[in-house]
Amino acid sequence: MNSPNKSRLIVFTGPSGVGKGTIVKKLFADPRVKDNIVFSVSATTRKQREAEIDGVNYFFKSRDEFEAMIANNELLEWAEFVGNYYGTPRKFVEQTLAQGKSVFLEIEAQGALQIMDKFPQALTIFLMPPSFAELERRLRERGTEAEEVLQKRLAKAREEMQVSGRFSFKVVNDNVDHAVAELEAVFSGAGVI
């Protein structure tokens, strides 16, 4: 097993419904990834979905709790997305990097751009859908939102895909195994696995 050359902040984003969660789950099933990269859990005010675990998938917070985190500068980045807050707890990321470990952030594109401004050396990856029509199909198939929220997610996805060129790498999720292999190749090339 390779050992990492240096700690890196890894920023992974893409539009809602592109398959980030599926890719991350499969990616972190690989011991090379799991042993060398620490996954950072985000905080959110979004309602907890069935099968999600507080502290594992997200730290689920009330709006008041999240706004207190903002006021106390406890977040490395944060964004409001379709009526909910999402953010990265600062302390965990800074401590993990200081220990020489790489940290993986799966975050919204708006937050990713904030991180890129603060950490220009970050390894940044944008996950793209094979097409916008396929992205819409995936979101509809998921069946977790009302039509109004779905339309907001689609509009936001169009905006996010326009900034994908600012990221170090773009990976198309046309096949989960292929996308995971591409990400592992990026990590290997960057010396984090």
C-alpha positions in Angstrom: 0.0 0.0 0.0 1.3 3.4 -0.9 1.6 6.0 1.9 0.6 9.6 1.1 3.4 12.0 0.3 1.7 15.0 2.0 -1.6 16.1 3.4 -4.0 17.8 1.0 -7.4 19.4 1.3 -9.5 17.7 -1.3 -12.7 19.5 -2.5 -15.3 17.4 -4.3 -18.5 18.9 -5.7 -21.1 18.7 -8.4 -24.7 19.5 -8.9 -27.5 17.9 -6.8 -28.4 14.5 -8.2 -25.1 13.9 -10.0 -24.2 10.9 -7.7 -21.8 12.4 -5.3 -23.0 10.3 -2.4 -22.8 7.1 -4.4 -19.3 7.8 -5.7 -18.0 8.8 -2.2 -19.4 5.6 -0.7 -17.7 3.4 -3.2 -14.5 5.5 -3.1 -14.1 5.2 0.6 -14.7 1.4 0.4 -11.2 1.2 -1.1 -8.7 0.7 1.7 -6.1 2.9 -0.1 -8.6 5.8 0.1 -10.0 5.0 3.5 -6.5 4.6 5.1 -5.1 7.8 3.7 -7.9 10.3 3.4 -10.3 11.5 6.2 -13.8 12.3 5.2 -15.1 15.6 6.7 -18.7 15.5 7.8 -20.7 18.7 6.9 -23.3 20.5 9.0 -26.7 21.2 7.5 -30.2 22.5 8.3 -31.7 20.1 5.7 -34.2 17.6 7.0 -32.6 14.3 7.8 -33.5 11.7 5.1 -34.4 8.1 5.9 -31.3 6.0 6.5 -29.1 9.1 7.2 -27.3 9.1 10.5 -26.5 12.3 12.4 -22.7 12.7 12.7 -22.1 10.3 9.9 -23.9 11.7 6.8 -24.3 15.2 8.2 -24.5 17.0 11.5 -28.1 18.0 11.4 -28.7 21.4 13.0 -31.5 23.8 13.5 -31.3 27.2 11.7 -30.6 28.9 15.1 -27.7 26.4 15.8 -26.3 26.8 12.3 -26.5 30.6 12.5 -24.7 30.5 15.8 -21.9 28.5 14.1 -21.6 31.2 11.4 -21.5 34.0 14.0 -18.8 32.2 16.0 -16.6 31.6 12.9 -16.9 27.8 13.4 -17.3 27.1 9.7 -14.6 27.0 7.1 -17.2 27.6 4.4 -21.0 27.7 4.3 -23.7 28.3 1.8 -27.5 28.5 1.7 -28.8 26.1 -0.9 -32.5 25.7 -1.8 -33.6 27.1 1.6 -31.1 25.1 3.7 -27.7 25.9 5.1 -24.7 23.6 4.5 -21.2 24.2 5.9 -17.9 22.6 6.9 -16.9 22.7 10.6 -13.5 24.5 10.8 -11.9 22.8 13.8 -12.0 19.3 12.5 -10.5 20.2 9.1 -7.7 22.3 10.5 -6.8 19.7 13.2 -6.7 16.9 10.7 -4.5 18.8 8.2 -2.2 19.8 11.1 -1.8 16.0 11.9 -0.5 15.5 8.3 -3.6 13.8 7.0 -5.5 14.6 3.9 -9.1 15.8 4.3 -12.0 15.1 1.8 -14.8 17.7 1.6 -17.9 16.7 -0.3 -19.6 20.2 -0.4 -21.9 22.4 -2.5 -20.3 24.3 -5.4 -20.7 27.7 -3.7 -18.8 26.5 -0.6 -16.2 24.8 -2.9 -15.5 28.2 -4.5 -15.0 29.7 -1.0 -12.5 27.0 -0.1 -10.7 27.5 -3.3 -10.2 31.2 -2.5 -8.9 30.3 1.0 -6.9 27.2 0.0 -5.6 27.7 -3.5 -3.4 24.6 -3.1 -6.5 22.4 -2.6 -7.1 19.5 -4.9 -10.5 20.4 -6.5 -12.8 18.0 -8.4 -16.1 18.7 -10.1 -18.4 15.7 -10.8 -20.4 16.2 -14.0 -23.4 14.4 -15.2 -23.3 12.8 -18.7 -25.9 15.3 -19.7 -28.4 17.7 -18.1 -31.3 15.5 -19.2 -29.7 12.6 -17.3 -29.2 14.7 -14.2 -32.9 15.7 -14.3 -33.9 12.0 -14.7 -31.8 11.0 -11.7 -33.3 13.8 -9.5 -36.8 12.8 -10.5 -36.1 9.1 -9.9 -34.8 9.9 -6.4 -38.3 11.2 -5.5 -37.2 13.1 -2.4 -38.4 16.6 -3.2 -41.6 18.4 -4.3 -41.6 19.7 -7.9 -40.9 23.3 -6.7 -37.8 22.2 -4.9 -36.8 20.0 -7.8 -37.0 23.0 -10.2 -34.8 25.0 -7.8 -32.2 22.2 -7.7 -32.2 22.0 -11.6 -31.8 25.8 -11.9 -28.9 25.7 -9.4 -27.3 22.8 -11.2 -27.2 24.9 -14.4 -25.4 27.7 -12.5 -23.0 25.3 -10.8 -22.0 23.5 -14.1 -21.0 26.9 -15.5 -18.2 27.2 -12.9 -16.9 23.6 -13.4 -14.0 25.0 -15.4 -12.5 26.6 -12.3 -11.8 23.2 -10.8 -8.5 21.2 -11.2 -10.3 18.1 -12.5 -13.7 17.3 -14.0 -14.9 13.8 -13.8 -18.1 12.6 -15.7 -20.3 10.2 -13.8 -21.6 8.2 -16.7 -20.6 4.9 -14.9 -19.9 4.7 -11.2 -16.9 2.3 -11.4 -15.3 4.4 -14.1 -15.8 7.7 -12.2 -14.3 6.1 -9.0 -11.3 4.8 -11.0 -10.8 8.3 -12.4 -10.9 9.8 -8.9 -8.4 7.2 -7.6 -6.1 8.0 -10.5 -6.3 11.8 -9.5 -5.6 10.9 -5.9 -2.6 8.7 -6.8 -1.2 11.4 -9.1 -1.5 13.9 -6.3 0.3 11.6 -3.9 -2.6 11.3 -1.4 -3.0 7.5 -1.9 
